[in-house]
Amino acid sequence: MDADRAGAGHVIELHGSLPLGWVVVWDGGRYHWRCGGGNSTMTTPTLRSLIGNQRPKVGTFLFEFATPGIGQILKAAGADYAVLDMEHTGFGFDTVRQVVRYCQAAELPLIVRVPSQHRHHISRALDAGAEGVMVPIVSSVAQAKAVLEAAKYWPDGTRGVALGLAHERFEMRSEPVLDRFAEQNKRTVIILQIEDPRGADAADEIAALPGVDMLWLGHNDLSVAMNKPGAFDDPQFLRHEQATIAAAKKHGKSAGRLGVDAKQAAEFVKLGYDFVAIAGDVWLLQQAFAEGVAAVHKSKT
């Protein structure tokens, strides 16, 4: 594939890969497939294009099924995004590389929840091609700044440089390095998890930081950090949740939370979350199958 980029719109002319006259335009938020000089486009959604607007975005977590068809299965079901979890699974970076490709083929934005705030966990997930990283237990502005340092190229951060790899789709590029840095910095979505009272108290300052795109409430760990495991209706928990949502909205950022099912996820949208996850792959399959088994047994009575 011969790729040439030109102009402010980053036009990519693909010779031999598309019908004559078609081009791909990257506008910093999504790819546009355009024919000739007309205005008609087909758009491929990116995670960046989903951030900040209040339309509900619905996805799920991948804890078990990092299979070749998973991106297309979720996309066909209407998912806006998926989260590949490294924090609570045995998934390694080879799996991340594979699932990134599966989701790219399905045109489904992929977030990787990294196992820690370690800079190499963050940068390796991004180098593998993840559009965004979700970082656990961010409790202070200092920690948030350290995440941004690891995730962004100069001058916004100190991310290690290796261009022309998966995050650039292995393209042969000739633009100035600084232009490529800027493109990747704009593309990369940073999601910080608020999972303890300190983080909730600092949510406004954290959300105000340039480069922070979303606050994601880690409800289980927050309740445990309060010494009230599972007390999601406790007034203290609700105050921390409301502070997190309000901070995100105030600074034009997104807010996200995982729901146990579709009903709960819909309730979270009413609370002000614009990113909601419906459970995870394991529980969705297990629950659907359990309901089917119960229905079959019930039909015999």
FENVEN-V115633 format. One record per pair of residues at least 24 apart in sequence whose C-alpha atoms are under 6 Angstrom apart, sorted by the first residue. I is the first residue (numbers start at 0). J is the second residue. If there is no record, write none. Layout:
I/J  I/J
This chain:
45/108  46/108  51/251  51/252  51/253  53/273  55/273  55/274  56/273  56/274  57/275  57/276  58/276  59/276  59/277  59/278  59/279  60/279  61/279  61/280  67/101  70/101  70/102  70/105  71/105  80/107  80/108  80/109  81/109  82/109  82/110  82/111  83/111  84/112  85/112  85/113  85/114  86/113  86/114  96/127  118/149  122/150  126/166  127/165  127/166  128/165  128/166  130/187  131/187  131/188  131/189  132/189  133/190  133/191  134/191  134/192  135/192  136/192  136/193  136/194  137/192  137/193  138/197  138/198  139/198  140/205  151/184  152/180  190/214  191/215  192/216  192/217  193/217  194/220  194/221  195/221  195/224  199/239  199/243  202/243  202/246  203/246  206/247  207/250  212/252  213/252  213/253  213/254  214/254  215/254  215/255  215/256  216/256
